[in-house]
Amino acid sequence: MTPEVVHERFAQHLKDQDLDGLGSLFDEDAMFVPGPGQKPVHGREAIKEALKVYLESPSTIEVEATSVHQNGDLAMVQASWRITGEGGTVEGKALEVMRRTSEGHWVYIIDNPYGV
């Protein structure tokens, strides 16, 4: 399994409006930056609260990893993304740090969707 699988799962959970599924993609102690200039939120439950806004109406996301640097169980990923929903389209360039768990799954440690 590669770090990019997290993007595929994120897209599916967003399409399914599955908040618990989205939360499962984050480490228990992960950090998420909800928007430009906003303070990061820490911990899976706080991240799930921040992600609720993306589930207010049906939407889809396209993500393309533009750079992946993996060192053992850690990966730094740059990605371009586009979310399309009833309110229009939003896009950005993310900077992400992921970790491979002991079960072999990749999870976000740091997710900054507007980091690049």
N, C-alpha and C positions, 0 to 999 in steps of 0.2 A: 504494500500500500504506500502511496506517495502523499506528500502534503496537499497536493492539488485535490485530492479526494474530499477534503474538508469543504472546498468550494462547491463541489457537486452536491454534497449533503446539505449545505446551507441553502442552495437553490431549491432543492426538493422540499426541505422543511418550510421554507418561506412560501412556496407554492401551496403547500398543504396547510398553511397557517398553523404550524405545529411549534408552539413556544417551547415546550419541553425538549423537542428535538433540536431546536436551535440552541438551547441552553446546554445540551449534551456535547456540543462542539467546543465548549470552553472548559479549560481547566478550572477546578474548584476555586483557585486563587487568581484567576486570569484578570487582566485589565482590558477595558474597552473604552474607546474614545467615541462618544455618541455623535459628535458633530464638531465642525471647526470652531475653535475658541471655547469649547465646552470642557469642563473638568472630566477627567477619566472616572469611570466607575470601576469598582473592584469587587471581585467575587461573582460566582455564577448566578446567584439569585438577583443581585443588583443588575447584572448584565441582562438577565431575562426581563426585568422591569424596563430597562432602557430600550430593549428590542420590541416591546409591545407596540410602539408607534408604527412599526413596519407591518403589523398584522391588522391595522385598523380597516384596511380595505385590501381586496385581493391584489397581489402584485407578483411579478416575476423578476428574477435577477439573472444577469449574464455576468460571469466572472472569467477573466483570462489572466492566468499567472504569467507575468512578463519576465520575471526573474526569480529563480529558486536557488538558494544556496543552502545545502544541507551538510551538517557536520554531525554524524552519528544520529542521536535522537533529537537533535535540534534543527530547525530550519528557519531561515529568514526569507520571506516571500514578499515580492512586490506584485501587485495585481491591479488591473483595470476592471472596473465594474460599472454596471448600468442597471438600475431598478426602474421598472416600468409598471405603472398602476393607473388607477382611475384619475389621480391627480396630476399625471404627466410622467416625465422621465427625469431621474436624477442620476448623475454619474460622478465618478471620482477615481482616484488612484490610491490604493491602500498600501500600507506597510504593516506586515504581520510577522509575529514570531510564533512558531508552533513547536510542540513537543510531542514525541512519540511515546505513548503510554506503555506500560509493561504488557498490555494486551495487544499492542501493535497498532492501535488507533492513533491518529494525529488529532491534537486539540490545540486551540488557540491558547497562548500564554499572554500575548499582547495582540490586540486587534485595533488598528487605527485606520479606519476606512478612508480618512482624508489625509493620510500621513505623507504622501509624496507630492 
